[in-house]
Amino acid sequence: MEETATSSTPSLSRKKEKEAILRFHNCPGCKIDRLKEERVGLPYAHLSYIWLVSLCTALPISSLYPFIYFMIRDFNIASQEEDIGYYAGFVGSSFMIGRALTSLFWGVLVDRYGRKPIILVGTFSVVIFNTMFGLSSTFWMAISSRFLLGCFNSLLGTIRV
């Protein structure tokens, strides 16, 4: 019996030492551990923020295709109706080209400045450049606003890190 009592005592003292060290240093990881201990239930507020940012990531990709045909037709750039899909492909792909060219850059910025500022930049860029795209009056303005939207849309990689 003495062996079990002595073997459990050091583990309790190690646990108290570990808690004392965590409380003493006041590091950011320790604050998160304390918040996890205090939190009860599901963090609905945090989940709703993640859902909103994920929605902002999917919005520029999926919202384009229902009306791009009519937008290209109204630009009067296609000589025939069959060419509208050709020009719509340029508008649709300019977003992904911008995203591909700047994804490594945003990764470096996330490592340097953290997730929150980069997520804010990405979310505001979705609002600004989607509005610019919706108000574009020429074909080249539509391509450039979609390209800039892709360049500043840093959300997908930042969320999944």
C-alpha positions, 0 to 999 in steps of 0.5 A: 500500500505504501508503494501506491501511495508514494507512486501517486503522490509524485504524479499529483505534485507534478500536476500541481507544478505543471499548473503553477508553471502554466499560471506563472508564465502567462503565455498565450497558449496557457490563456487558451488552455484556461479558456478551454477549462472555463468553457462549457458546451459548444462555442456557437459564437466561434462556430458562427464566425468560422461559418461566415468566413467560409461562406465569404470564401465560397461566395466569389466562386459560386455566385458568378455562374448564374449571371455571367452569361448575361453580363458578357452578353451585355458587354457586347464583346462576343461577335456571336452568341456561341462566343459568350462562353469563351469570354465567360471562361476568362472572367471565371478563371481570372479569380483562380489565377489571382488566387494561385499567384498570391497564395504563398504570399498570404501564407507568409503573411499569416505566419508573420502577422497571424490569422485574424488580420489576414482573415479581416483583409480577405473578408473585406476584399470579398465585399469590395471586389465583388461590388466592383465586379457587380458594377463593372461596365466593361469586359476588362473591368470585370476581369481585373476586379475578379483577378484582384478579388482572387489576389486578395481573397486569402481566406481558404488557406488561412482558415485551414491552417 
